């Protein structure tokens, strides 16, 4: 929602990335990180940026004063799109799913996931690995309960 034209960087190779800033803890010190985007999103953003100045918000036209789109507006738009598709969810759940998925992929780099998630501390990123392990244990317990009967089947907790 707060992306400006200058936050979109298209390299001579055609690859593109977005620059984000993230406030670190209570100091409110800004930290930059970059996320690479695919060709489709790159092309959409380039089209939206046509005619904008470097400091203009890419999605400013969605607000009454051409300012940044707030988190609340972004969340409402996201939920509306999901509802139209017959789905439920939230930006938080999407972010959480991304964290669990990327941190548990074979060969994934925890520092890269940490950077993409904007976490100041790697231990925060590691919580997504534990969340996936807990989900696997819950699934195994549910299967064992269905096979052996009863709800008292429990595996070693993580």
Secondary structure as UniProt FT lines:
FT   HELIX           5..7
FT   STRAND          8..10
FT   TURN            12..13
FT   STRAND          16..24
FT   HELIX           25..27
FT   STRAND          29..37
FT   HELIX           39..49
FT   TURN            50..51
FT   TURN            54..55
FT   TURN            58..59
FT   HELIX           60..62
FT   TURN            64..65
FT   HELIX           71..84
FT   TURN            85..86
FT   HELIX           91..103
FT   TURN            106..107
FT   HELIX           110..117
FT   HELIX           122..148
//
